[in-house]
Amino acid sequence: TDYDRTVCRQTLDWLENRAADKSSGGWGAFVSFLRPHYPLTCPPEFYALYDPKLLPTPKASLSEGEDEHPVLKNLRIACDYDAQFSDEDKQVAIASYYGLCSFVDDMVGKIIAKLSETGLDQNTIVIFSSDHGECLGGRGF
């Protein structure tokens, strides 16, 4: 999380400097955060947003009659997350993941606010993307 905070702070500084430099033309910025990838180490103030006990436990198996891809079947056998983690552990992990998503949302919000504060939002397109989501214990993954 320190890395991501540093990326955010440097981005805010860069935007401030960019807005002050009236002599240059167009610009682009690529801002990449590590979170919410593993490890699921979440800043306490964001973890506190989600009570693990109130989160549902993940669906652990396929529905009756549902086919499973052979690769996923082999992966499930190799990893067997259901046997490794209790429902409580899974709920804590889910709360941490949700907290990390909120942590990233907060940093992105700071960047959007800086664009607005500096007036850079008037001629800027923001593209937000993510590489994937987590299974969060669902179906044994």
Long-range contacts (C-beta under 8 A, 24 or more apart in sequence): 1-35, 1-41, 1-42, 1-43, 1-103, 3-34, 4-33, 4-34, 4-35, 4-103, 4-104, 4-107, 5-107, 7-31, 7-32, 7-33, 7-107, 8-33, 8-107, 8-110, 8-111, 11-111, 11-114, 12-110, 12-111, 12-114, 15-111, 15-114, 15-115, 15-118, 15-120, 16-114, 16-118, 18-118, 18-120, 19-118, 19-119, 19-120, 31-111, 33-104, 33-107, 35-100, 35-103, 35-104, 36-97, 36-100, 36-101, 36-103, 36-104, 36-134, 40-93, 40-96, 40-97, 40-100, 41-96, 42-95, 42-96, 42-97, 42-99, 42-100, 42-103, 43-99, 43-103, 46-99, 46-100, 46-102, 46-103, 46-106, 47-95, 47-96, 47-99, 48-99, 49-98, 49-99, 49-102, 50-94, 50-95, 50-98, 50-99, 51-95, 52-88, 52-91, 52-92, 52-94, 52-95, 53-91, 55-91, 55-94, 55-95, 55-98, 57-87, 57-90, 57-91, 57-137, 58-90, 58-94, 58-135, 58-136, 58-137, 58-138, 58-139, 59-138, 59-139, 60-137, 60-139, 60-140, 61-139, 61-140, 62-139, 72-141, 75-141, 76-139, 76-140, 76-141, 79-140, 79-141, 80-140, 81-137, 81-140, 81-141, 82-137, 82-140, 85-137, 90-136, 90-137, 93-136, 93-137, 94-136, 94-137, 97-134, 97-136
